[in-house]
Structures are given as C-alpha cells and as structure tokens.
C-alpha cells in the first residue's frame, strides 16, 4: 500500500466519525426542538402539529388542518416568545405555519 492510499483511508475514517457525530447532533436537536415546541404550544396543539425545520431563524411547523392553522397563527407572537425561551441559543426569529404531514417520520 502506498503512502497516499494509507492517508486516504485514515482521512475517510475521520470523515465517517464526523458524519456520525453530525447525525447524532441533528437527532438530539430534533428531539430538543420537538420538546420545546410541545411545551410552547401545549399538548393538544402539539398533537395537531409537527416542527419540521429550523433554517435561518425560521421555524417551520406543519399543521394538520386549517382550523389549527388559523388558531396558531393568532397565537404566533406568544408561541414565538415561549419557544425562544426554551431554545435560547437557536435565535428563532419567526414561526411559519403550513398545512402538512404531522405524522412522525420513519
């Protein structure tokens, strides 16, 4: 085995460690986000919603029907304040509600 091939194999191992670590961090944050949303929205509303992404300070929440979409939109400022308190280090600036799938992904 040449010196170059050996370095590539070691480098690949480092890459795999980083990928596995990143997956673990994303999963932990996903659970943290789910818990924070449930506490902010309340159990009943959380049963009709699912936090699906957080990008550039925008939290996207899927809602299962238009009634819940309307109700949560009216409470948006209050919910944003509550979730900011729970996830202080994530700098959430906005919540966007949309009709979508609320089932837990497989």
N, C-alpha and C positions, 0 to 999 in steps of 0.2 A: 504494500500500500504506500503510495507516495505521500509526501508531507501535505500536499494540497488537499488530497482526499480526506486525510485524517482531520484536518482543520474544518472541513465542511461538515463532517459527521458531528464533531463537537459543537459546531455552530448550530446545527439542526437540533441537537438536544437542548441547547439554550432557548431556541425559538419555541420548541414544544413546551418547555417549562413556562415560558411567558404566556403562551396561548392558554394553557390550562389555568394559570393564575388569573388571567383576564376573564375567562369564563366563570371562574369562581367568584370574582368580584362583581360581575354583572348579575349573577344569580343572587348574591347577597343583597345587592342594591335593589333588585327587582322585588325581593321579599320585604325589604325595608320600605320601599315605595308603596307596596300593597297594604302593609300595616298602617302606614301614615295616612293613606287615603281612606281606609276603613274607619280609622279613628276620627278623621276630619269630617267625613260625610255621614258617619253613623252606620250601624249595621244594616238597617233597612235599605238605605240608598246604596250602600256598597254591594248589596245583593243584586242590584239592577245596573251596576256599573263595573268597569274594569279599567284601571290605569294601564295604558298601553305603551306610552313612550314619554321620555323627557329629553327634549333636544333644544338647545339654545334658550333655556329658561322657560320653555313652553311645555306644559304638562298636558298630554292628550288623554282624554277619558272617553271610552266607549260607553254608550248608554243604550239600554235595550228597547226603549220606546220614547215617543215624542212627549208624553206626559212627564216622564222623569227628566228629559232634556230641558223642558220648559222650567220645571221646578228648580233644578240645579243651576240653570242659567240665572234665575232670580237670586240665588244664594251665592253666586260666583265670588264676590268680594269677601264674604265671610269665610267661604271654603278656602280661598287663596290664603287668607291670613292664618287660618288654622294649619294648613299644610306647610306653610312657611315656617311656623313654629316647630313643627315636627321634623322638618328636613332643613334645618338652618343652613347647613353648608352647601346646599344644592342650588341656591339662588333662583328660585322659581318665581318668574315674573308674570306668568299668565296661565290660565287653565282654558283649554278648548274642549268643549263637549261635542260629541258627534254620535249619530246613531251607528251602532256597530255590534259586533260579536262581543258578548261579555263572558262567554264560557272560558274556563281556564285552558290555556294552550297545552297540548300534549307534550 
